[in-house]
Amino acid sequence: MKLLALEISTTSSKAQYVDTKLGESTLLVERNPSSSDVRDVCMHAIQLGRKAAQGKAVDCITTAGTWHSLVVCDASNVPIQPLTDWTDVSGRIFCNGLRKDASFVEEYYRESGSMVHAMYPFFKLLKQQTEGIVLTGRHVGSLAGYLHYLLTGTLKETASMLSGMGLLSTSSIDFHPMAKALGCTVSPICDWRDGSTLSKQGSRLLGLTEGIPVLPPLPDGALNQVGSRAEESGVMTLSMGTSGAMRMIIPEPWFSPIHATWLYRSVDNEFLLGAATSGCSNCVDWYKEHAFNPDVTYAQIEGSLREDSATPIFLPFLVGERCPGWDDTRLASFHDVQESMTTSAFYQGVLQGIVANLYQCYEELLKSEHIPRTIKLSGGVLHSAFWKHLCCNYFGVPMHEDSQEQTSLYGALILAARSDNEKLSEPTQTESNVLHSNPELREYYTRHYKRYRYWYEKTNKDNNRERSIQ
């Protein structure tokens, strides 16, 4: 089977062509254009797909994108607002006000599986409605949904995508009452197998034959679960890219008593329990850019690091906090700074602070009593031998390195093959793919986590005076 997968992630577009019989594969990855124009971003991904499949036959195309993107169109399906995604927390003051109503927070959490937070498309739309903008007659959807529309002329969204937008009910495959009250229209909810076909326009854009099946849009987080071969209970994925997230499929809904976790739908509409952090490699990139010369590489910085070094505590909230506290007004900060600490020590402190925030989320997930027997690690963290071992040592449990360079994209390809009852070959897991924690570092990271939690609580505005928000 000849497959083409297109994905638009937070920072880049990806296209991969695979011939399952010949074993041929072409992967292209490019940074997204610095544009908030929906069509510009989609066309960049389409052109990448055209390059990957140039001169080749294709049997099936699949589309994917980030979970929390928002595209708002007029009645003719022309985008009328700039593209936004999870990094846009401009509505944090609005959401901060909503979070003061405990009954509203509880009701929304139970209805949607999401928390009151500015990153969710639901709250971007609710803010507009509150400000008097009439949403009736406007069509809303995901960026991957618009990509699918450009290729097929058909509007569709999967339950998995809509749940991560904060629009879907946790009790049925339908919109929850608060979402229905917005008044805007949303694409019909479809199963991931309910594809469309490549339109005449899509054929021209991709340079492929009209009529090729195109699977509906799916979110990167749910596809990561598929690509990591983690579709059964007891397997947790830990993906560390621009943001960080942990996910596992559970048989029944579970809601955190303190709203520390989220509950979305998986590709097959099962319950996907998870927690995510907004600060991951974006924090690492930020610090490197400001602290080191441009010609210094990550490998050069990490070559001199030692895991048991004295480091400051870093709270990784450059774009606010997601899980477990859901405080989009939180700020990043360094603490316990000593005069002897170098820029490298601060760099290591950033790495540790990110992992501490993820471990904090991990503790909350374990309260569900769903204890993972396997944790699969994926994302940009795997490019850093130092960081991935730090992560394993901090958690104190073995972790399986994912063998795929682009796990969510690979998940999309698995589904494309599955749609025609085929299977992609699965890489063999060996002991070399397993990271084992160093027990000698357990005490060091236990102390670090206590320091992290101290400053996390100390800077919690619920325990202090209200901070001013710029």
C-alpha positions, -999 to 999 in steps of 0.1 A, spaced: 0 0 0 12 35 -9 5 61 18 10 98 23 6 115 57 5 152 62 8 168 97 10 204 109 25 205 144 31 236 166 64 246 150 67 225 118 49 208 89 57 172 81 50 149 52 59 112 49 54 88 19 55 51 26 53 21 2 45 -8 26 54 -34 0 87 -20 -12 97 -7 22 103 28 6 99 59 28 104 96 23 101 120 53 102 158 50 101 182 79 101 220 76 94 248 100 60 264 96 59 298 79 59 328 103 23 335 95 -10 333 113 -28 330 80 -46 296 80 -43 291 42 -6 299 42 2 273 69 -19 247 52 -5 253 17 30 249 32 21 214 44 5 206 11 35 216 -9 56 195 14 33 165 7 36 172 -30 74 170 -28 73 137 -7 50 120 -32 63 135 -64 62 110 -93 47 83 -71 13 66 -68 -7 71 -36 -35 48 -23 -45 68 8 -38 102 23 -41 111 60 -42 144 77 -32 154 112 -26 184 134 -23 199 169 -51 192 194 -60 227 204 -59 248 172 -88 270 162 -99 281 127 -129 304 124 -146 308 90 -175 326 75 -205 309 59 -184 303 27 -156 285 47 -132 314 43 -110 320 74 -119 354 89 -96 352 120 -59 346 124 -49 310 133 -45 303 170 -32 273 189 -24 263 225 4 288 227 -21 316 225 -32 324 261 -42 360 254 -76 352 271 -59 343 304 -74 373 323 -109 363 311 -103 327 322 -88 337 355 -121 354 362 -141 323 353 -120 301 375 -132 321 406 -166 304 401 -160 269 416 -193 255 404 -187 266 368 -152 251 369 -165 218 382 -194 217 358 -172 224 327 -146 199 338 -172 171 342 -190 180 310 -159 183 287 -130 166 305 -110 199 301 -103 227 325 -110 264 324 -78 276 305 -71 301 278 -55 276 255 -87 258 247 -106 269 216 -139 268 236 -127 296 258 -114 317 229 -149 314 214 -167 321 248 -146 352 253 -156 365 218 -193 358 226 -190 375 260 -175 405 242 -206 408 220 -192 391 189 -220 371 173 -209 336 165 -240 325 147 -232 318 110 -196 313 118 -180 279 113 -152 267 136 -129 238 134 -93 226 137 -63 235 115 -61 199 104 -98 201 96 -92 230 73 -63 212 57 -87 183 50 -112 207 36 -87 222 11 -79 187 -1 -114 173 -3 -139 201 -2 -155 183 27 -158 196 63 -152 168 89 -139 166 125 -132 135 146 -145 131 181 -109 129 193 -100 162 177 -131 180 191 -126 167 226 -92 182 228 -107 215 217 -129 215 248 -161 211 228 -171 175 232 -191 158 259 -175 132 281 -208 112 284 -215 108 246 -201 115 212 -218 148 210 -211 185 219 -217 194 255 -244 219 263 -220 248 269 -205 243 234 -239 241 218 -248 275 235 -220 292 216 -242 294 185 -215 287 159 -215 257 136 -190 229 138 -181 202 112 -200 169 115 -185 144 139 -171 114 121 -153 82 128 -116 81 118 -125 56 91 -151 79 75 -128 94 49 -134 117 19 -118 117 -15 -92 140 -30 -111 167 -49 -102 183 -82 -86 212 -63 -68 188 -40 -55 169 -70 -41 200 -85 -25 211 -52 -9 177 -44 -1 167 -80 -20 134 -74 -49 116 -90 -84 129 -81 -105 105 -60 -78 91 -37 -92 83 -2 -84 110 24 -88 101 61 -104 128 83 -83 150 106 -68 135 137 -49 151 166 -12 146 172 -16 135 208 -40 107 200 -19 97 171 12 95 193 -7 68 213 -11 48 180 24 54 167 39 44 201 19 11 200 2 22 232 -35 15 224 -40 -9 252 -45 -3 289 -14 -2 310 8 16 285 16 53 290 31 76 265 54 104 275 61 128 246 84 157 251 85 181 222 75 218 222 52 209 250 51 178 271 23 153 277 15 119 293 -14 98 282 -29 64 288 -62 47 277 -85 38 305 -118 18 304 -140 42 322 -139 80 328 -119 93 357 -119 129 369 -92 143 392 -107 156 425 -85 187 421 -89 189 383 -53 182 377 -57 160 346 -77 160 314 -99 134 297 -102 133 259 -113 108 234 -88 85 217 -87 77 180 -113 49 186 -133 71 210 -121 53 241 -112 74 272 -77 89 271 -66 102 305 -37 126 304 -18 156 317 2 181 297 27 209 303 31 240 282 68 243 289 91 217 274 117 222 246 103 257 241 119 266 274 152 249 265 153 268 232 144 300 250 172 297 275 198 286 249 190 315 227 194 341 254 224 326 273 247 311 247 263 323 214 243 311 183 272 289 172 272 269 204 253 235 199 231 217 224 256 188 224 284 212 234 264 225 263 254 191 275 288 176 271 300 192 303 269 186 325 267 162 354 233 150 367 242 156 404 254 192 399 242 221 420 215 238 399 188 264 405 151 255 406 133 265 374 95 268 371 88 262 334 58 285 329 69 307 300 34 305 285 16 298 317 8 266 335 -13 238 321 -14 207 343 -17 202 372 -27 237 383 -41 251 350 -30 286 359 -24 304 326 -13 335 345 17 318 361 51 331 352 84 312 347 111 319 373 145 307 388 150 301 425 178 290 449 204 308 427 240 307 439 269 330 429 289 300 417 263 288 392 272 291 356 251 294 325 254 256 320 241 251 355 211 272 347 206 253 314 206 220 334 182 237 359 158 243 329 159 206 319 153 195 355 124 220 360 106 207 329 109 171 341 99 181 376 67 196 362 60 164 342 67 143 373 42 164 392 17 155 366 27 119 367 19 118 405 -16 131 398 -22 105 371 -13 77 394 -41 89 418 -65 74 392 -51 40 403 -43 32 367 -6 23 371 13 20 338 33 -11 334 52 5 305 62 41 298 71 50 262 93 81 257 91 100 225 98 135 210 128 158 207 140 147 242 154 115 225 179 136 206 196 144 239 213 115 257 217 137 288 181 148 290 164 115 283 185 98 310 178 127 334 141 121 327 143 84 334 163 89 366 139 116 378 109 93 374 129 64 388 113 38 365 124 22 332 113 40 300 111 26 265 126 48 238 103 52 208 119 39 176 101 63 153 115 98 146 80 113 141 57 92 163 23 110 156 30 110 119 38 73 121 5 68 139 -13 85 110 4 61 86 -6 31 108 -42 42 106 -40 47 68 -28 12 64 -53 -1 89 -81 15 69 -74 -11 41 -68 -40 66 -30 -37 63 -3 -34 89 29 -15 90 59 -34 101 66 -30 138 102 -24 149 115 -50 173 120 -37 208 153 -47 223 170 -40 256 190 -12 239 157 6 235 151 6 273 164 33 296 170 22 332 172 46 361 203 50 382 194 43 419 224 63 431 207 94 418 174 88 436 182 108 467 195 138 445 163 140 425 141 135 456 157 165 471 154 184 439 117 176 436 111 188 472 128 221 463 107 224 432 74 217 451 84 243 477 88 270 451 58 258 431 36 263 462 54 295 473 46 311 439 10 298 438 -11 329 437 -39 311 456 -15 310 485 -4 346 481 -17 380 471 -31 383 436 -3 390 412 -7 418 387 -11 406 351 5 426 323 
